[in-house]
Amino acid sequence: MRNDTEIEKRKRGRPRQFDPDAVLENVRQVFTTKGYDGASLDDLAAAAGLNRPSLYGAFGDKEQLYIQALNQVGARSQARLAEALALRLPIEERLTLIYKSAIAAYSAPPLHAGCMIVNTAATAATTNPAIAETARNIRAGLEELFERAFAACVTRRELPAAPSPSARAKLATAMLDTLAVRARLGESAASLEAFAQEALALVCVI
């Protein structure tokens, strides 16, 4: 006869019957649509395709689930940004590609969802310190990638030393935030692209 310890070990060793990345993507859509506070546990469980106990067991409570979804978004955003900034193109062209890609994502129908960090985390951060810290860390990572790219441009004398790479990076990141808000409010992709082109003159001022 198996003892209780052996049975428990077998239970823990069973592979999960779902894809955690897919679950996080599905619940991200709920959070993006309804916000952190507006997304109910029933909404999240339905989107995940799991019952509530299974959702808790795999991801923890609602805050932990949100943070994991937010980190997934952050990791993908940083990877895409790093890839675009690594292209062998003038910095203005790289930024144009970055902003166009962001606008396409922020303005995608039917939701025009904007950015999860700007449009949901910023609100939830006021009462959830762990969410605020996660969002700050993601933004810091984006700014660091921009700063490295601008610093390399200064080294190659493609840009002057002033404004500093840090200042340019903050402005470049702030542009992504602004585009996300405007997209969420329903501004057209064409209008956002025109705005981004005008702003490039400020980010890349020489």
Secondary structure, DSSP 8 states (H G I E B T S, - for coil): ---HHHHHHHHHHS--SS-HHHHHHHHHHHHHHHHHHH--HHHHHHHHTS-HHHHHHHH-SHHHHHHHHHHHHHHHHHHHHHHHHTSSS-HHHHHHHHHHHHHHHHT-TTT----HIIIIIHHHTTT-HHHHHHHHHHHHHHHHHHHHHHHHHHHTTSS-S-S-HHHHHHHHHHHHHHHHHHHHTT--HHHHHHHHHHHHHHHT--
